[in-house]
Amino acid sequence: MAKNDPKNVLEINNLSFRVNSHRILEGITLEMERGEFAGLIGPNGAGKTTLVRAIIGELEEHEGTVRVNGRIGYLPQYSEFSRDFPITVREVAAMGIYRRKGFLRKLTADDHEKINALMKQVGICELSERRVGTLSGGEYQRLMLVRALAAEPDLLILDEPEAGIDEMGKASFYRLVNDLKKSRNMTILLISHDIGMVFDACDRIICLNKTLHCHKEVRSVSAEDLKKIFSTDFDFLIRSKDHFEREHSQ
């Protein structure tokens, strides 16, 4: 049973959610400690998005409790801005500070310095005056990461951040996230269909398919474990010593 423990950033106790008689989540109990980098995996319809909505406070009328001990930074799955919307990279980055301190206040010199430092850290400082609509997929995801980090989160949620990024961009993005985790001691929850990248990037793995099937260290989870947990139509990326190879269920 999850309990209020100061070393835990996220505590979920017996979370269940149904729409009419349709079960979406059932009896989810888990804890994430400070500094933990966990990957959440599961097939389509497993309840991953619903779980994220519960964590960020957007899921109403659920059973059980969800407690976040600190602030949340959220990198959403889908773009929040129209490509034609006239907003700059710097203005989007500043939204993280506004969300933390309130939208009615002016940014201080320290706030601008923080934004500059974050953009430099993720490699987009030279793009600060560009319109968001001109960014590539990888540049846009780095900007969304800056916005999330500007909120000074204790829990960073990355919802399929690899969408729209090529393979080289993915590897670079996850190296960046891992460096940030180490330097800031953040708790990170990564939701992804790219199981190979989850195994490569994360310390722990959370297997979800309406109920919680496991939450353990990545090195203790095998491809056979995943096959037992998930249905046969789920594609697996199997970790070997030197590479990942995709195995499609027949």
Secondary structure, DSSP 8 states (H G I E B T S, - for coil): -----TTEEEEEEEEEEEETTEEEEEEEEEEEETT-EEEEE--TTSSHHHHHHHHTT---S-EEEEEESS-EEEE-SS--S-TT---BHHHHHHHHHHHHH-TTS---HHHHHHHHHHHHHHT-GGGTTSBGGG--HHHHHHHHHHHHHHT--SEEEEESTTTT--HHHHHHHHHHHHHHHHHHT-EEEEE-S-HHHHHHH-SEEEEESSSEEEEEEGGG--HHHHHHHS-TTS-EEEE-SS-EEEE---
